[in-house]
Amino acid sequence: MAKDNKRKLDLKYYCRIGMILLADALSVVAAHLLSLLVRFDFRVYDIPQIYVDNIVYMLPIAIVTTLAVYYIFRLYHSIWRFASLTEVYRIIGAYFVIAVLLFAENGIERFNLPRSCMFMGIILNVIFCMGIRFSYRILRGSFFRITPMDKELIERVNIMIIGAGSAGRELISDLKFSRKYNVRVIIDDNKTTWGRYLSGIRIGGGRDRIVKLCQKYDIDRIIFAIPSASDKDRRDILNICKETGCKLQTVPGLSQIVSEEVSIKQVRDVNIEDLLERDEVRVNNNEIFEAIKGRTVMVTGGGGSIGSELCRQIAAASPKRLIIFDIYENNAYAIEQELKRKYPELEVEALIGSVRNTDRINGVIEEYRPDIIYHAAAHKHVPLMEKSPNEAIKNNVFGTYKTAVAAARYGVKRFVLISTDKAVNPTSLMGASKRICEMIIQMMSRKGSETCFSAVRFGNVLGSNGSVIPLFKQQIAEGGPVTVTDKDIVRFFMTIPEAVSLVLQASFYATGGEIFILDMGKPVRIDDMARNLIKLSGYRPDEDIKIVYTGLRPGEKLYEELLMDEEGKEKTDNNMIFVGHPIKMDDRIFEDKLSDLKTAAENDSPDIKKIVADIVENYHP
C-alpha cells in the first residue's frame, strides 16, 4: 500500500514537472515568434526569409538553454502556491544568464536576428515565465476558496495573529489558502499600522483590544508571531490572551529560529513556562565548552530528567568521552541512543549500576578515569521518601559518599553534587538527606585531595520526572478535578535546560567546598499555575474544571528557601549564580554520626529520622 501511494505521488510529481517543462518550451517559442511579428508590425510577408530560417535554427537551442538555466536556478523546485519575491529574483537572475547566452549566440550568422527582436523576446519570456508560475497561486486561491456548501462540511478555525512583522506575514502566507484555517484579524502594538491591511487581513489594534476582537471575530486560536519580543512583552501579551479561552500557540524565539523565515510547522502550543516571570538565563558557553572539551565526563543518574539534560549539554561541548551511569536501563539506553544519533563521533558509554554499590562505582571510575563527575543520582520524591526513609539515606547520603570517596581516590578533577532547595531548613526526610550530601561534599573538600568538590542548589524544574505539571495536565485531560495541596503554597521554578546550563557554569566557578545557589526568579503560586494550565487548555477554572485543595503532604512546606541565614551569599560573575559560605562543623564528629546513620539505615531502623535530626540541626521530623 505504501509503495503504491509513493508510486502515485511520484507519477503526479513527474506529470506536473512535465507540464511545466512543456509550458516553458512553448512560451520560448511563442515569445520569440511574437517578438519577430511585432518587429515587422505583424506583416508576415515583410519578414525577410533569412530571419525565418534563422529563427527555425535558433529556437531549439533557445529552448534547451532556457530549460537548463531554469533548472540551475531551481525554478522547478519551488512550491509555487507560496511563490513570493524570492522566486521573482530567481527568474530575473535566470534571464540575465539567458540573455547573455542568447546574445552571444546571436553573433553567429546562422542564428542572427534583429537585436530589438532578441531583446523583446527575452522580455516576453520573462512575462510568460512569471505568468505560468504565479497564475497557479492566483488560480488556486480562486478555485479552492471555501464555498457556502464547503462551510457546512468544513468547520474552519478562526485565527488571530499577534504581530504584523515578517513572522506574522510568513504565517499568513502559509495559512491564506488553507481550507481548515481562517485568519480573521491581526494585533500589533504599532499604532501606525492600525486599520491597515496585511495580505488582505485587517490590523485591528493593540494588545488592549485582544479580548474584544476575539469576541467580535469568534476567534478559536491565537498565534503569537513576534519572535523578537522580550520575555516580559511575550509574557504580558500571553497573559492577556489566556483570558480569552482560545487555544494559544506561539512561534519560537529568535534564538531558536535557524533561518529568518517562520513557517506554520514551527508553531507550538503555549506552555506554562511561557507565562513564568523570570529573566532570560545567560551563560558563558565558551567558558563551559573550553572546560569540557577533550575531557572524560561522567554523569550519575544520567538517564533522569536532570541527568539526561546534563548529558545533552555536555555532549554539545565535545568531550573526549561521556559516561552515562544509571540504575534504570531504559532511561540510560534512550539517552545513549539519542546522543549517538546526534553526535556520531562522540564516544558515549551507558553503564548500568547503583551508586550504593561500592565495588561497582569504584570499578567504573577506576576504569574510565573521568575528569569531571556530575552526581545527579538521587531519590527526589518527597512523600515517597517519608514512607521509605532508610532507602533515601542509603541512596542519597551513602550513594553520594561512596561516589565522592571514589572520585578522590582515583584523581577526578571536579565533583559536582546536584542538590535542591529542599535541603534548606528541611521539613522532609528527602530534603534532610540532601543537606547531609552537601555536608559530605564540604567535608571531602577539606580532606585535601586533588578533587575540587562543590554542590549546586536549585528549586523545582518544569517537566521533570514527578513534576506537578504532567500531573495537572493528566487531571485536566481526564476532566478534573485538579488537586492542589494548599491555596497558598509557592515554589521556585525553572526549565530543565536553563537549570542545567547554570549548573555547568557554576561548576567551573568552584575552587572547593562551595555550595552554589541559582537565582530561580520569583516564586510561583501552585494554585495560579494550575489555573493558568486550565485556561491554556481552553477551559474555565472552577467552572469547566474544578480545583480541589488536599492539604500539605508529609514533609511538605508552604514555601521553599534557597539559602540558610548563616550561609550568607556572594555574587559570582553570573548574576543568576550565587555562592553560599560553608557552615563550620567538626569533621570527626560528623564522620562518627555518618557511621551511626549507615548502621541504622542498613538495619532499617525505625529511628532513622531521629538520627538524621541529630546530624541536621534544623530538621525537626
C-alpha positions as CSV (number, residue, x, y, z in Angstrom):
1,M,0.0,0.0,0.0
2,A,2.8,2.4,1.0
3,K,4.7,1.6,-2.2
4,D,1.6,2.2,-4.4
5,N,1.0,5.5,-2.7
6,K,4.6,6.6,-3.3
7,R,4.3,5.5,-6.9
8,K,1.2,7.6,-7.4
9,L,2.8,10.6,-5.7
10,D,5.9,10.2,-7.9
11,L,3.8,9.9,-11.0
12,K,1.8,13.0,-10.1
13,Y,5.0,14.9,-9.4
14,Y,6.6,14.0,-12.7
15,C,3.4,14.8,-14.6
16,R,3.4,18.2,-13.0
17,I,7.0,18.8,-13.9
18,G,6.4,17.6,-17.4
19,M,3.5,20.0,-17.9
20,I,5.6,22.9,-16.7
21,L,8.5,21.9,-19.0
22,L,6.1,21.8,-21.9
23,A,4.6,25.2,-21.0
24,D,8.1,26.7,-20.7
25,A,9.2,25.3,-24.1
26,L,6.0,26.7,-25.7
27,S,6.5,30.0,-24.0
28,V,10.0,30.3,-25.5
29,V,8.6,29.6,-29.0
30,A,5.7,32.0,-28.5
31,A,7.9,34.8,-27.1
32,H,10.4,34.7,-30.0
33,L,7.8,34.3,-32.7
34,L,5.7,37.1,-31.3
35,S,8.7,39.4,-31.0
36,L,9.6,38.8,-34.6
37,L,6.0,39.6,-35.6
38,V,5.9,42.8,-33.6
39,R,9.3,43.9,-35.1
40,F,7.7,43.8,-38.5
41,D,4.3,45.2,-37.4
42,F,2.6,41.8,-37.8
43,R,3.1,41.9,-41.6
44,V,4.2,38.3,-42.1
45,Y,5.2,38.7,-45.8
46,D,7.5,41.6,-44.9
47,I,9.7,39.3,-42.7
48,P,13.0,38.6,-44.6
49,Q,13.4,34.8,-45.4
50,I,16.8,34.8,-43.7
51,Y,15.2,35.7,-40.3
52,V,12.5,33.0,-40.8
53,D,15.3,30.4,-41.5
54,N,17.4,31.7,-38.6
55,I,14.6,31.6,-36.0
56,V,13.9,28.0,-37.0
57,Y,17.5,27.0,-36.3
58,M,17.7,29.2,-33.2
59,L,14.5,28.1,-31.3
60,P,15.7,24.5,-30.4
61,I,18.9,26.0,-28.9
62,A,16.9,28.7,-27.1
63,I,14.6,26.1,-25.6
64,V,17.4,23.9,-24.4
65,T,19.3,26.8,-23.0
66,T,16.3,28.3,-21.2
67,L,15.2,25.0,-19.6
68,A,18.8,24.2,-18.5
69,V,19.2,27.7,-16.9
70,Y,15.7,27.3,-15.2
71,Y,16.9,24.0,-13.7
72,I,20.2,25.5,-12.5
73,F,18.3,28.4,-10.8
74,R,15.9,25.8,-9.2
75,L,12.8,27.1,-10.8
76,Y,11.5,23.6,-10.9
77,H,12.0,23.0,-7.2
78,S,9.8,25.9,-5.8
79,I,6.4,25.4,-4.3
80,W,4.5,27.9,-6.5
81,R,1.4,28.2,-4.4
82,F,3.7,30.0,-1.9
83,A,5.5,32.0,-4.7
84,S,7.0,35.3,-3.4
85,L,9.7,37.8,-4.3
86,T,12.3,35.2,-3.8
87,E,11.0,33.4,-6.9
88,V,10.9,36.7,-8.8
89,Y,14.6,37.3,-8.1
90,R,15.4,33.8,-9.3
91,I,13.5,34.3,-12.5
92,I,15.3,37.7,-13.1
93,G,18.7,36.1,-12.4
94,A,17.9,33.2,-14.7
95,Y,17.0,35.6,-17.5
96,F,20.2,37.7,-17.1
97,V,22.1,34.5,-17.8
98,I,19.8,33.5,-20.7
99,A,20.2,37.0,-22.2
100,V,24.0,36.8,-22.2
101,L,23.9,33.3,-23.8
102,L,21.3,34.2,-26.5
103,F,23.0,37.5,-27.4
104,A,26.3,35.6,-27.7
105,E,24.5,33.1,-29.9
106,N,23.0,35.9,-32.0
107,G,26.5,36.8,-33.1
108,I,26.7,33.6,-35.1
109,E,25.5,34.3,-38.7
110,R,23.3,31.2,-38.8
111,F,21.3,32.4,-35.7
112,N,21.3,36.1,-36.4
113,L,18.1,38.0,-35.6
114,P,17.4,41.8,-35.1
115,R,18.6,42.8,-31.7
116,S,15.3,44.5,-30.9
117,C,13.6,41.2,-31.7
118,M,16.0,39.3,-29.3
119,F,15.5,41.9,-26.5
120,M,11.7,41.9,-26.9
121,G,11.7,38.0,-27.0
122,I,13.6,37.9,-23.6
123,I,11.2,40.5,-22.1
124,L,8.2,38.5,-23.3
125,N,9.7,35.3,-22.0
126,V,10.1,36.8,-18.5
127,I,6.5,37.8,-18.5
128,F,5.4,34.3,-19.7
129,C,7.6,32.6,-17.2
130,M,6.2,34.6,-14.3
131,G,2.7,34.3,-15.6
132,I,2.9,30.5,-15.8
133,R,4.1,30.2,-12.2
134,F,2.1,32.9,-10.4
135,S,-1.1,32.0,-12.2
136,Y,-1.0,28.8,-10.2
137,R,-1.0,30.7,-7.0
138,I,-3.8,33.0,-8.2
139,L,-6.0,30.3,-9.7
140,R,-5.5,28.0,-6.7
141,G,-6.8,30.9,-4.5
142,S,-9.9,31.2,-6.7
143,F,-10.7,27.6,-7.4
144,F,-10.0,26.4,-3.8
145,R,-11.9,29.0,-1.9
146,I,-14.4,27.8,0.6
147,T,-17.8,27.8,-0.9
148,P,-21.1,28.1,1.1
149,M,-21.5,24.4,0.6
150,D,-18.0,23.7,1.9
151,K,-18.6,25.7,5.0
152,E,-21.3,23.3,6.0
153,L,-18.9,20.4,5.6
154,I,-15.7,22.0,7.0
155,E,-15.6,23.8,10.3
156,R,-12.8,26.3,9.8
157,V,-10.6,27.5,12.7
158,N,-10.8,31.3,13.1
159,I,-7.3,32.6,13.9
160,M,-5.9,35.8,15.4
161,I,-2.2,36.6,14.6
162,I,-0.3,38.7,17.2
163,G,2.4,40.6,15.3
164,A,2.3,42.4,11.9
165,G,6.1,41.8,11.3
166,S,7.8,39.4,9.0
167,A,6.9,36.4,11.1
168,G,3.2,37.3,11.0
169,R,3.4,37.8,7.3
170,E,5.0,34.4,6.7
171,L,2.3,32.7,8.8
172,I,-0.5,34.5,6.9
173,S,1.1,33.4,3.6
174,D,1.2,29.8,4.9
175,L,-2.4,29.9,6.1
176,K,-4.0,32.0,3.4
177,F,-5.1,29.2,1.1
178,S,-5.9,26.7,3.8
179,R,-9.3,25.0,3.8
180,K,-9.0,24.5,7.6
181,Y,-7.8,27.8,8.9
182,N,-9.2,31.3,8.5
183,V,-7.0,34.3,9.6
184,R,-9.6,36.9,10.7
185,V,-7.6,39.7,12.4
186,I,-4.1,40.9,13.3
187,I,-3.0,42.5,16.5
188,D,0.1,44.8,16.7
189,D,1.1,47.5,19.2
190,N,2.5,49.8,16.5
191,K,-0.3,52.4,16.2
192,T,0.7,53.5,12.7
193,T,-0.4,50.1,11.4
194,W,-3.9,50.1,13.0
195,G,-6.7,50.0,10.4
196,R,-4.4,49.0,7.6
197,Y,-4.2,45.6,5.9
198,L,-1.5,42.9,5.7
199,S,-2.1,40.4,2.9
200,G,-5.7,41.3,3.0
201,I,-6.1,40.9,6.8
202,R,-7.1,43.9,8.9
203,I,-4.8,45.0,11.7
204,G,-7.4,45.6,14.4
205,G,-5.4,47.4,17.1
206,G,-3.0,46.8,20.0
207,R,-2.9,44.3,22.8
208,D,-5.7,46.1,24.7
209,R,-8.2,45.0,22.0
210,I,-7.3,41.3,22.1
211,V,-10.3,40.2,24.2
212,K,-12.8,42.4,22.4
213,L,-11.7,41.3,18.9
214,C,-11.7,37.6,19.9
215,Q,-15.4,38.0,20.8
216,K,-16.1,40.1,17.6
217,Y,-14.5,37.6,15.2
218,D,-15.3,34.5,17.1
219,I,-11.6,33.5,17.4
220,D,-10.7,29.9,18.1
221,R,-7.0,30.2,18.1
222,I,-4.4,32.9,18.8
223,I,-0.9,32.6,17.4
224,F,1.8,34.8,18.9
225,A,4.1,35.7,16.0
226,I,6.8,38.1,17.4
227,P,10.0,36.1,17.7
228,S,12.0,39.2,18.7
229,A,9.7,40.1,21.6
230,S,11.2,40.5,25.0
231,D,10.3,37.9,27.6
232,K,8.3,40.5,29.5
233,D,6.3,41.5,26.4
234,R,5.7,37.9,25.4
235,R,4.5,37.1,28.9
236,D,2.3,40.1,29.3
237,I,0.6,39.5,25.9
238,L,0.1,35.8,26.5
239,N,-1.4,36.5,29.9
240,I,-4.0,38.7,28.2
241,C,-4.6,36.0,25.6
242,K,-5.2,33.3,28.1
243,E,-8.2,35.2,29.5
244,T,-10.0,34.7,26.1
245,G,-10.4,31.0,26.4
246,C,-8.8,30.5,22.9
247,K,-6.2,27.9,22.2
248,L,-2.8,29.7,22.4
249,Q,0.2,29.0,20.1
250,T,3.5,30.8,19.6
251,V,6.4,30.9,17.2
252,P,9.9,30.1,18.7
253,G,12.1,32.9,20.0
254,L,14.8,34.4,17.7
255,S,17.5,32.2,19.4
256,Q,15.5,29.1,18.4
257,I,14.9,30.0,14.8
258,V,17.5,28.6,12.4
259,S,16.6,30.7,9.4
260,E,14.9,34.1,9.3
261,E,11.7,32.6,7.9
262,V,8.9,31.3,10.1
263,S,6.6,28.6,8.9
264,I,3.4,27.0,10.4
265,K,5.5,23.9,11.2
266,Q,7.4,25.9,13.8
267,V,4.3,27.0,15.7
268,R,3.9,25.2,19.0
269,D,1.4,25.3,21.8
270,V,2.0,27.9,24.5
271,N,3.4,26.2,27.6
272,I,3.2,27.2,31.3
273,E,6.9,28.1,31.0
274,D,6.0,31.0,28.7
275,L,3.9,32.6,31.5
276,L,6.5,32.4,34.3
277,E,8.1,35.6,35.4
278,R,11.8,35.1,35.2
279,D,14.7,36.7,33.4
280,E,16.4,35.1,30.4
281,V,19.2,32.7,31.5
282,R,22.6,33.7,30.1
283,V,25.7,31.7,30.5
284,N,29.2,31.8,29.1
285,N,29.1,28.9,26.7
286,N,32.7,29.4,25.5
287,E,33.9,29.0,29.1
288,I,31.8,25.9,29.6
289,F,32.9,24.4,26.2
290,E,36.5,25.1,26.9
291,A,36.3,23.4,30.3
292,I,34.7,20.2,29.0
293,K,36.2,19.9,25.5
294,G,38.5,16.9,25.2
295,R,37.8,15.6,28.7
296,T,36.0,12.5,30.1
297,V,32.8,13.4,31.9
298,M,30.6,11.1,34.0
299,V,27.0,11.7,34.9
300,T,25.4,9.6,37.6
301,G,21.7,9.3,37.3
302,G,22.3,10.2,33.6
303,G,19.0,8.8,32.4
304,G,16.9,11.0,34.7
305,S,15.3,14.4,33.8
306,I,18.2,16.5,35.1
307,G,20.9,13.9,34.3
308,S,19.8,13.4,30.7
309,E,19.8,17.2,30.0
310,L,23.3,17.3,31.6
311,C,24.4,14.7,29.1
312,R,22.9,16.6,26.2
313,Q,24.6,19.9,27.0
314,I,27.9,18.2,27.9
315,A,27.8,16.3,24.6
316,A,27.4,19.6,22.7
317,A,30.7,20.7,24.3
318,S,32.7,18.0,22.5
319,P,34.1,16.0,25.5
320,K,36.5,13.1,24.8
321,R,34.1,10.6,26.3
322,L,30.8,10.7,28.1
323,I,29.9,8.1,30.7
324,I,26.1,7.8,31.5
325,F,25.7,5.9,34.8
326,D,22.2,4.9,35.8
327,I,20.4,2.1,37.5
328,Y,17.4,2.2,35.1
329,E,18.5,0.6,31.9
330,N,15.7,2.0,29.6
331,N,16.5,5.6,30.6
332,A,20.2,5.1,30.1
333,Y,19.7,3.4,26.8
334,A,17.4,6.1,25.5
335,I,19.7,9.0,26.1
336,E,22.7,7.0,24.9
337,Q,21.0,6.3,21.5
338,E,19.8,9.9,21.2
339,L,23.4,11.2,21.7
340,K,24.9,8.7,19.3
341,R,22.5,9.8,16.6
342,K,23.2,13.4,17.2
343,Y,26.9,13.2,17.8
344,P,28.2,10.1,15.9
345,E,31.8,11.0,16.5
346,L,31.4,11.2,20.3
347,E,32.3,8.2,22.5
348,V,29.3,7.6,24.6
349,E,29.1,4.8,27.2
350,A,25.9,3.9,29.0
351,L,26.7,1.8,32.1
352,I,24.2,0.2,34.4
353,G,24.8,0.3,38.2
354,S,23.9,1.7,41.5
355,V,25.8,4.4,43.4
356,R,25.0,2.3,46.5
357,N,27.3,-0.4,45.2
358,T,30.8,0.4,46.4
359,D,32.6,-2.1,44.1
360,R,30.6,-1.0,41.0
361,I,31.2,2.7,41.4
362,N,34.8,2.2,42.2
363,G,35.3,-0.1,39.3
364,V,33.7,2.3,36.8
365,I,35.7,5.3,38.0
366,E,38.9,3.3,38.1
367,E,38.4,2.0,34.6
368,Y,37.2,5.2,32.8
369,R,39.1,7.8,34.9
370,P,36.6,10.7,34.4
371,D,38.0,14.2,34.7
372,I,34.6,15.5,35.9
373,I,31.7,13.8,37.7
374,Y,28.2,15.4,37.9
375,H,26.3,13.5,40.6
376,A,22.6,13.6,39.8
377,A,21.6,10.2,41.1
378,A,19.1,10.5,43.9
379,H,15.7,9.7,45.2
380,K,13.8,13.0,45.0
381,H,10.1,12.3,45.6
382,V,9.2,13.9,49.0
383,P,6.1,11.8,50.1
384,L,7.6,8.5,49.0
385,M,10.8,9.1,50.9
386,E,8.8,9.9,54.0
387,K,7.4,6.3,53.7
388,S,10.8,4.8,52.9
389,P,13.3,6.9,54.8
390,N,16.0,4.2,55.0
391,E,16.1,3.9,51.2
392,A,16.5,7.6,50.9
393,I,19.5,7.5,53.3
394,K,21.1,4.6,51.5
395,N,20.8,6.1,48.1
396,N,21.1,9.8,48.6
397,V,23.5,10.0,51.5
398,F,25.7,7.0,51.1
399,G,25.4,6.9,47.3
400,T,26.9,10.4,47.4
401,Y,29.5,9.4,50.0
402,K,30.7,6.4,48.1
403,T,30.9,8.2,44.7
404,A,32.8,11.2,46.3
405,V,35.3,8.9,48.0
406,A,35.9,7.0,44.7
407,A,36.3,10.3,42.9
408,A,39.0,11.4,45.4
409,R,40.7,8.0,45.3
410,Y,41.1,8.0,41.5
411,G,42.0,11.6,40.9
412,V,38.8,13.0,39.5
413,K,39.4,16.8,39.0
414,R,35.9,18.0,39.7
415,F,33.0,16.5,41.5
416,V,29.7,18.4,41.4
417,L,26.7,17.4,43.5
418,I,23.2,18.3,42.2
419,S,21.4,19.5,45.3
420,T,17.9,21.0,46.0
421,D,16.3,23.9,47.8
422,K,14.6,21.3,50.0
423,A,18.0,20.9,51.7
424,V,17.5,24.4,53.3
425,N,15.8,24.2,56.7
426,P,14.4,20.8,55.7
427,T,11.0,19.6,56.8
428,S,11.2,16.4,54.8
429,L,13.5,13.4,55.0
430,M,14.4,13.8,51.4
431,G,15.5,17.4,52.0
432,A,17.5,16.4,55.1
433,S,19.2,13.7,53.2
434,K,20.3,16.2,50.5
435,R,21.6,18.5,53.2
436,I,23.8,15.7,54.6
437,C,25.0,15.2,51.0
438,E,26.1,18.9,50.9
439,M,27.9,18.4,54.2
440,I,29.7,15.4,52.8
441,I,30.9,17.4,49.9
442,Q,32.2,20.1,52.1
443,M,33.9,17.6,54.4
444,M,35.6,15.9,51.4
445,S,36.8,19.3,50.2
446,R,38.7,19.8,53.4
447,K,40.5,16.4,53.2
448,G,43.0,17.9,50.8
449,S,42.5,15.6,47.8
450,E,43.1,16.6,44.2
451,T,39.4,16.7,43.6
452,C,37.5,20.0,43.6
453,F,34.2,19.3,45.3
454,S,31.2,21.6,45.0
455,A,27.4,21.5,45.0
456,V,24.7,23.4,43.1
457,R,21.4,24.0,44.8
458,F,18.2,24.9,42.9
459,G,14.4,24.6,43.1
460,N,11.8,22.8,41.1
461,V,12.3,22.3,37.3
462,L,9.4,22.2,34.9
463,G,8.8,18.9,33.2
464,S,11.0,16.7,35.4
465,N,10.0,13.2,36.4
466,G,7.4,13.5,39.2
467,S,6.8,17.2,38.4
468,V,3.4,18.7,39.2
469,I,2.9,19.9,35.6
470,P,2.4,16.5,34.0
471,L,0.1,15.6,36.8
472,F,-2.0,18.7,36.3
473,K,-2.2,18.0,32.5
474,Q,-3.3,14.5,33.1
475,Q,-6.0,15.6,35.5
476,I,-7.2,18.3,33.0
477,A,-7.3,15.7,30.2
478,E,-9.4,13.5,32.4
479,G,-11.9,16.3,33.0
480,G,-10.7,17.2,36.5
481,P,-10.6,17.8,39.3
482,V,-7.1,19.3,39.6
483,T,-5.6,18.7,43.0
484,V,-3.5,21.4,44.7
485,T,-2.2,20.8,48.2
486,D,-2.8,24.3,49.5
487,K,-4.0,27.6,48.0
488,D,-1.0,29.5,49.3
489,I,1.8,27.0,48.5
490,V,4.6,28.6,46.4
491,R,7.6,27.1,44.6
492,F,10.6,28.3,42.6
493,F,10.5,27.1,39.0
494,M,13.0,26.9,36.1
495,T,13.1,24.9,32.9
496,I,15.4,21.9,32.9
497,P,17.7,23.3,30.1
498,E,18.0,26.6,32.0
499,A,18.9,25.0,35.3
500,V,21.4,22.6,33.7
501,S,23.2,25.4,31.8
502,L,23.6,27.3,35.1
503,V,24.8,24.1,36.9
504,L,27.5,23.7,34.2
505,Q,28.5,27.4,34.5
506,A,28.6,27.2,38.3
507,S,30.7,24.1,38.4
508,F,33.6,25.8,36.8
509,Y,33.5,28.7,39.3
510,A,34.3,26.3,42.1
511,T,37.6,26.3,44.0
512,G,36.5,23.7,46.6
513,G,33.7,23.3,49.1
514,E,31.3,25.9,47.7
515,I,27.5,25.5,47.6
516,F,26.3,27.4,44.6
517,I,22.7,28.7,44.6
518,L,20.8,29.5,41.4
519,D,18.6,32.6,41.2
520,M,15.2,30.9,40.4
521,G,13.4,34.2,39.9
522,K,10.1,34.9,41.7
523,P,8.3,32.1,43.5
524,V,5.1,30.9,41.8
525,R,1.8,30.1,43.5
526,I,0.9,26.5,42.5
527,D,-2.7,27.5,42.6
528,D,-2.0,30.2,39.9
529,M,-0.1,27.6,37.9
530,A,-3.0,25.2,38.0
531,R,-5.4,27.9,36.9
532,N,-3.2,29.0,34.0
533,L,-2.8,25.4,32.8
534,I,-6.6,25.0,32.8
535,K,-7.0,28.3,30.8
536,L,-4.3,27.3,28.4
537,S,-6.2,24.1,27.8
538,G,-9.3,26.1,26.8
539,Y,-11.3,25.6,30.0
540,R,-12.5,27.8,32.8
541,P,-11.2,27.1,36.3
542,D,-13.8,26.3,38.9
543,E,-16.5,26.0,36.1
544,D,-15.3,23.5,33.5
545,I,-12.5,22.1,35.7
546,K,-12.7,22.1,39.5
547,I,-9.7,22.7,41.7
548,V,-9.6,20.7,44.9
549,Y,-7.3,21.6,47.9
550,T,-6.0,18.4,49.5
551,G,-3.8,19.7,52.3
552,L,0.0,19.6,52.7
553,R,1.6,16.2,52.4
554,P,4.0,14.8,55.0
555,G,7.3,16.7,54.8
556,E,5.9,19.4,52.5
557,K,6.4,23.1,53.1
558,L,4.3,26.1,52.1
559,Y,7.4,27.8,50.7
560,E,10.9,26.8,49.8
561,E,14.2,28.6,50.6
562,L,17.4,28.6,48.7
563,L,19.7,29.7,51.4
564,M,20.1,29.3,55.2
565,D,20.6,32.5,57.2
566,E,24.0,31.5,58.4
567,E,25.3,30.7,54.9
568,G,25.1,34.3,53.6
569,K,25.8,34.7,49.9
570,E,28.2,36.3,47.5
571,K,27.9,37.2,43.8
572,T,29.7,35.4,41.0
573,D,30.5,36.6,37.5
574,N,27.0,35.4,36.5
575,N,24.2,37.4,38.2
576,M,22.0,34.3,38.4
577,I,24.6,32.3,40.3
578,F,25.5,33.0,44.0
579,V,27.8,31.1,46.4
580,G,27.0,30.4,50.0
581,H,29.6,30.3,52.8
582,P,30.3,26.8,54.2
583,I,28.9,26.3,57.7
584,K,31.6,25.2,60.1
585,M,31.4,21.7,61.6
586,D,33.7,19.1,63.2
587,D,34.5,16.6,60.5
588,R,35.5,13.9,63.0
589,I,32.2,14.1,64.8
590,F,30.3,14.3,61.5
591,E,32.0,11.1,60.3
592,D,31.1,9.3,63.5
593,K,27.5,10.3,63.1
594,L,27.6,9.1,59.5
595,S,28.8,5.7,60.7
596,D,25.8,5.5,63.1
597,L,23.5,6.6,60.3
598,K,24.8,3.9,58.0
599,T,24.3,1.2,60.6
600,A,20.7,2.4,61.2
601,A,19.9,2.5,57.5
602,E,21.3,-0.9,56.8
603,N,19.2,-2.3,59.7
604,D,16.1,-0.4,58.6
605,S,15.9,1.3,62.0
606,P,12.5,2.9,62.8
607,D,14.5,5.7,64.5
608,I,16.3,6.8,61.3
609,K,14.6,10.2,61.3
610,K,15.8,11.0,64.8
611,I,19.4,10.1,63.8
612,V,19.1,12.3,60.8
613,A,17.8,15.1,63.0
614,D,20.9,14.8,65.2
615,I,23.1,15.5,62.1
616,V,20.9,18.2,60.5
617,E,20.2,20.5,63.4
618,N,17.4,22.4,61.7
619,Y,15.5,19.3,60.7
620,H,12.6,18.5,63.1
621,P,10.6,15.4,61.9
